[in-house]
Amino acid sequence: MTNRNLTSHRARGYILGAISAITYGINPLCALPLYDSGLSVSSVLCYRYVTAVVLLALLMIYRRESFAIELKDLPHLIIAGLLFAFSSLFLFESYNHMDVGIASTLLFVYPIIVTIIMVTVYHEKISILTIISILVAILGIALLYRTDGNGTLSTIGILCVVASSLSYALYMVLVNKSRLQYFSTIKLSFYALLFGLSVFVVKLDFLTDIDPLQPLLVPWLCLIGLSVFPTIISLVTMTIAIHDIGSIPVSILGALEPLTALIFGIFVFGEKITPTNGIGILLIIAAVTLIVVAKPLIHWFCKRVKNHRVTN
């Protein structure tokens, strides 16, 4: 691959990684109205996955993409589907036990988990700028939701978010380091959601306990939004971004997810923004900017040092 193509792929990876995080941050906006309409967590996720699977299947048919898979790929696809489904299940369950903002804040431990796995298991080297980016992002998110102290924390809620973070991190690593990296993004997303759907089918006693979706405009719009943005678009763009720039940078770009949740909280749910929130926003933007420019900055610095040595 030429330097121009490599640069183009990296730029695409950062853009799609940001899109993945932003669209994933739409989860609460679509999920909470569905809860209010009387749907349980498992029912919401079951409808979400069914809709997304159908849409992806239609897209594959339109693109004339084969549904065929090799038997040796089946275990990886099943594991990927289960990890993504459990990540969704635990995150959505946490919304019933704590504020959405707090849940989004705690979810951001997954870049740390991704980094630990990539460094300890796969011996991937990380730069000091990457470590600084993670720390700055964590500090920014911590400030993002330090509001008036009225947010509630619960042990069950915390455990749910941590379990969601772990599942999400393992999914990202699996996509990056297994045979799944050779799958087309559409096919991988289709099978991940298809096998993930089994979790909710079983949890709902094979659909005998599923709550009916009311024939009203708002629940259906929320369902479609939930299936398209934080599911299909987020999953597809994340997969491409991981292939382009790796799991660690994509996970750090995930800092844009709680930022998105805060923005929706302000403009949709009427939440207040404080000076502390403003500092947190600036830190998150700084962290994301740092991880994007880290490699070009290092390359530029090394080139300048090399040229300086040659001229001297």
Secondary structure as UniProt FT lines:
FT   HELIX           3..24
FT   TURN            25..26
FT   HELIX           27..36
FT   TURN            37..38
FT   HELIX           41..62
FT   TURN            63..64
FT   HELIX           71..73
FT   HELIX           74..94
FT   TURN            95..97
FT   HELIX           100..107
FT   TURN            108..109
FT   HELIX           110..120
FT   HELIX           128..144
FT   HELIX           155..177
FT   HELIX           179..182
FT   HELIX           185..203
FT   TURN            204..209
FT   HELIX           217..227
FT   HELIX           228..233
FT   HELIX           234..245
FT   HELIX           247..253
FT   TURN            254..255
FT   HELIX           256..267
FT   HELIX           275..311
//
